[in-house]
Amino acid sequence: MSRPLIGITGPRRGAVGPRLCIHLGVWLAGGRAVQLRPGSPVDTSALDGVIISGGHDVEPTLYKAEAEVVGNYDPERDRFEAAIIDSALRDETPLLGICRGAQLLNVRMGGSLFQDLRKRRRKTSRRRFILPLKTLCLDGGSRLARILGAGDIRINSLHNQSIDRVGNSLTISGRDLDDIVQAVERANHPFLHGVQWHPEFLIYSARQRRLFRALLAAAADYRAARDRHA
């Protein structure tokens, strides 16, 4: 049987490094990846799973807010990835949102964002860095904790925005030492997780690779169920 097919979203241009790292994470977990950019079909019915990647800030108008800082916005990407998320939610396609992807997922489900994360840092550094300098405190009863294993875990931090009001049907599965939301999930969905850190840059960690393996396991189940009903 062929590997499950995972769509990886991103901007029209650039973001080569993150795309390749996510592609590697998917491959190591037993999947194959296809890159999705603005202009690609937004129907997820041909995919077994979706990863909404990190990058640009989410436009504040999407959660009915005015800009508080000078952000790095990509409205074309916002529209495209919002449509992908909506399609995945409708079809219950397994979905992982990474950083910006977690934020946009939260917004599409009725949540809002903090626009300047630096103001909320009290116990940890305001520095954004690719290496795991911050601590994720998992909710022990969450699905994410069952995936990653018990105990706190070290994560990186490259985002300036973060989740404020949690979207409908989402629950918080992890926070950092400043009580900032770092992970959300939806219990009544085969696999719906949003994480604020970048697991693709920590692929050398066995615990981080578990997240990709869990996505691929859900994608394989999703494809099998879809084939049975075809």
Salt bridges, closest charged atoms under 4 A:
ASP48 OD1 - ARG226 NH2 2.61
GLU76 OE2 - ARG12 NH2 2.57
ASP78 OD1 - ARG100 NH2 2.81
GLU81 OE2 - ARG77 NE 2.97
GLU81 OE1 - ARG100 NE 2.92
ASP86 OD2 - ARG108 NH2 2.63
ASP116 OD1 - ARG118 NE 3.06
ASP176 OD2 - ARG121 NH1 2.63
ASP178 OD2 - ARG121 NH1 3.33
ASP179 OD1 - ARG175 NE 3.54
GLU185 OE1 - HIS193 ND1 3.70
GLU200 OE2 - HIS198 ND1 2.75
